[in-house]
Amino acid sequence: MSALRQSQSETAPESEKPARDWLRVLSKYREPILWRSYYEIAITAVPFVMLWIVSYQAYTVSFWLSLPVSVIAAFFLVRLFLIQHDCGHMAFFRDKRANDWVGRIIGVVTVTPYEVWKKNHAIHHGASGNLDQRGTGDLMTLTVREYQERDLWGRLAYRAYRHPVTLFVIGPIYVYIFENRLPFGHMKELRYWISAMGTNVSMLVVGGAIAWYIGVVAFLAIFLPVTLGAAALGIWLFYVQHQFEETHWDSQEDWQVHEAALHGSSHYVLPQPLKWLTANIGIHHVHHLYSRIPFYRLTEVLDDHPELGEISRLTLRESLTCVKLQLWDESRRRLVSYAEARQAMAS
């Protein structure tokens, strides 16, 4: 860094600091607090198991009575997944083996093979916002120009893929019930086959034991709403964390990993109960910039540096409008709807 650039960086307002300059500040929060990590596992896993039991007891009366309980259990399953997520970033424990084994065990419950997911997620973090490296661990997003260059069937296929029913109903079923059963993208590497098959076998053993005890129909009546409900919630969170109007995309020559992390990820401002249930993943811009910070320390970051809380803010109400944004407009540098893209073509 030149002396002039360093001087400008030091005198710039905190909210306008280059993203890279935040790394030294955020490094102070990277150390996990061991008792807190164990505590977070306990207050997530124990209620999840209890809700499963309550849902089954309600099911013995009526499936419709068990369904609301299953919805609550789905939120706790999302929280378990986000603990697995932190383990994948080596953020939950100091010891790598502890992170990996806790992640693998939780992966049986979240029906997500840990090693396969960790690899894909690392690719996502390393290429987020890079127009030339789309395709792994993200949602397909075309530029306006790319969409215009497609023929009719290509445009219809993209519209079908980006439809909310596909993303939030069909997508969760496909990804978590079918795609996660094989190490797609890493089929030639043994370690990922071991991860996928090990998870599948463990699921069969655990699920089979529960189904033997309570019955197959009762098991599916609880397992499917809980798992698919959590999957839909998870995909929604992932969607709004990167698919908002003022997100950040660049071609390879202009792409900068830290700027893309901070400004291409939203700060999803949720009500406190939802913030807790989603393990602060809404503070996604800070997480993407420094993924080694445990989720329970992200609020500490914002408390100490409130200027970070003003970057890429997205409220719950505002997030509902994100589903209409489908294409990246390179000239205006924002996500736009199909209608806005047509207007740009006509002008």
N, C-alpha and C positions, 0 to 999 in steps of 0.2 A: 504493500500500500504506500502510495506517495505521501510526502509530508503534507501536501495540500489536502489530499483526500482524507488523511487521518485527522487533520485539523477541522475539516468540515464535519466529519463524523462525530468528533468530540463536542462540537458546539451546536449540532443540530438538536431540535427538540426530541425528547425521548420517543415520542410517537412516530417520528420520521427517521429514526435511526435505521441504517441498513440492517436487513435481517441478520446478516452474519454477525453483526456487533452484539446481538442479543445472546449469542452462544455462551460467552463468558459469564454473563449474568445468570443464565438459566442453569449453568453447570452446578451452581450452588444447591440446586434442588434435586439433583439426580440420585442421591443416596436413599435407598429404601429404608424405612423404619421397621425393623423386623417384627416387633410385637404388633404393629399396625397392619402389616401384611397378613399375619395369621388371623388377626381380628376381623379383617375385611373378608377373608375366606369364610370364617365361622358365621358372621352375620349375614352372609349370602347363601351359603350351602345349607345351613340348618333350616332357615325359613323355606327354602326351596323344597327340601324333603318333606317338611311339615305340610306345605301347601299341596304337594302331591298326595299325601295321605288324606288330607281334608277333601281334596277333589275326588278321590276314590270313594270316600264315605258318602259324599254328596251324590256320586254316580249311582250308588246302590239304591238311592231314592229316585233320581231322575238325571239323565244326561244333561238336560238344560239347567239343572241346579248346579252341576259340576262345572259348567262352561265358564261362568264368571270367575270361579276360583282358578281355573286353568289359565285364564287371561292374566291374572295377577302373578301366577307362577311363571308365565312367559317372561315377564319383566325381570324376575329374579334369574331366569336362565340367561337373559341378555347380560345381566351383571356378571354372572359366572363366565360368560364368553369374554367379557372385557377384562376379567382377571387373567384368563388364558391369553388374551391379547397383550397384556402387560408382561406376562411371562415370555411371550415371543420376542419382546423387545429387550429382554434381560433386565426389566425394570422392577420386578416385584421382590426379588431376593438378590443378595450380593453374589450368591453361588450359582453358576450356570446350571449345574445339575439339578438344583432345587427348582429353578425356573422351568427347566425342560420337563421334569417329571410331574410337577404340578400341572403344567400345560397339557401334557399327554393324558393325565387322568381326567382333567376337566373336559378334554376333547372327546372322551367317550360319552359324556353327558350332553355335550353340545353337538354331537354327531359330526365333528370336524377334525379330521386327522391333523394333528398338531404340526408335524414337520412340513407337510405339504402346504398347509395354510401359512406357516411362518415364512416359507420361501416366497410364496406369491405375494405376501404382504410386504416383505422386504423389497421386492421388485417395485411394488406400488409406491413405497416411500422414496425409492431411489429415482423414480421417473415421473412422479406426480406433476402435472402441469406441462409435461413435455409432449408437444404435438407429434414428434417423430418417434416416440416410444410408447404409444398407446397399445393396449391390448392385454395386459396381464394385471390382474388385481384391481381393475377399474371397470367403469361402465362405458360402453361404446359411446363416444361423442364425436360427431362429425362437425367440420367447419361448414359455414354457409356455402363456400365454394365447392367443397367435396359433395355436399348434398345436391347442389345444382348440377354437378357433372354426372350424377347417377341417372340411369334410365328410370322409367315409371316403376318397374318392379323393384329396382334397388331402393327407390324412395319409399315405396309401400312397405318393404321389408324393414327399413329403418324406423318408419312410423310404428310398425307393429312391435318392434323391439322396445321402443321408448314409451309405449302406451303404459299407463299406470297399472292396468290389469296384468300385463306381462311382467313389469318390474316388481310389483308388490304382492302378486298372487301366484302367478305361474312361476316366476323366477325363484322365490323361496322354496317351492316344492321341488323344482328341478335341481337347484344347487345343493340343498341340504339332504334331500332324500336320494338323489341319483348321482350328481356330479361328484360329491364328496366321497363316494365309494371307491373311486379310482384316482390315481395321481395324475390327472390330466395336465399336460405340459411338462411332465417330468417322468414320462413312462419308461425311459431308458435307465433311470437311476434307481438302484436297489433300495437305498435308504427311504425313498419316498413310497415305494411299494410296501416296505415293512411298516411304515407309518400308517398308510391307508388300510392295509390288511389287518394290522394289529388293532386298529380302532374298530374295524368291522367285526372282528372276532370278539373283542371285548364287549361291543354293543350287543351282539347276539347272546353272549353269556349273561350279562346283566339284565338285558331286556327279556331274555328267555326265562330267567329265574322269576322276575316280577310277573310275567305273563302266566307262568305255571301256577303262581300263588294266587293271583286275583282273576285269572282268565284272560284269554287273548283279546276278546272284544273289549273288556273293561280296560285293558292295558292300552289298546289303540285309541279308545275314546278319550283317554287322558294324554297319552304320549303325543298324538298328532296335533291336537290344539295347542298344547304347550310348546312343542318344538317348532311347528310352523308359524305360530303366533310370534315367537321369539325371532324366527328367521325374517319374517316380514318387518318387524320392528328394527332389526339390525340393518336390513337393506335400506330402510327408510333413513336411518341415521347416517349411513354411509352416503346415501344419495345427497342429502341436504348439506353434508359436510364439504362437498366438492361441486355440486351442481347448483350454485347460486349465481345471481346475475353478475356480480362483480368479482367472480373468481379469476384465476390467473393461468393463462396458457401462453406458451411461446414455442417457436421452432427451436431446434437444437442450438443453433448459433447464438440465439438470444436468451436461451433458458438458463436460469441460475437457481440451483437447488434450494437455497435458503429463502430466496424471495418467493419462489413457488410454494414452499412450505408455509410460510407465514401469511401470504396474501392469497394463496389458492385454496386455503382451508378456512371454513367459517368458524366464527365463535357463536355457537348455537345457544342462545340464552333461554334456558328452560326454567319452569317453576321448580322450586327446591325439591319437591318429592321426585319429579322426573329427573332432575339433575343427579340425585342420589341413586336412583334405580339404574340410570345409564352411566354410572361411574365417571361422571365429569367428562365423558367423551365429547361433549359439546364444546369444550375448550380445545377444539381440534387444531386450531392454528398453532397454539403453543406446543401441543403434542407432536405435530408434524415437524416443527422446528427443532424440538429436542425430545426425541421419543423415549429416552432413558428415564424420564421423570415419572415416578409412580402416579397413578391417577389420583390418589388421595392427596398429593402435594400440588396438583394443578391449581386448586383454589388459593393455595398459599402464594403461588406466583402472582395471580391477579390481585390479591390483597396487597402485596408488596409493590406491584407495578401496575396500577390501575390503567395506565395508558395502553397497556396491551389489551385490556378488556374492551377498548373502543375500536379495535381493528376487526373488520369483517363481521360486525355484529349482525345476527339474524335471529329475530324473535320467532316464537312458535307460530304466530299468525302469519308473519311474512314468509315462513318456510312453506306454507301451503300453496303459495303462488309459484314455487319453484318447479312444480310439475309441468307447467306450461312452457318452460325454457328448454329448448331441445338442441340448439345449434350454437356453435361458437363463431361469433362475428369477429374476424381478425381485424377489420378496419375500425370497428367501434370498441374492440377489446371487451366484449361482454357476451354472456349467453343471451340468446334471443329466442323468441317463439317462431313457429313456421310463418305466422302472419307477418311478423316484423321482417322476416327474411324475404317474403314476397314483396313487401313494400320497398325494401332496399333494391330488389331486382327491377321493380317498375320505375324507380326514380333515376 
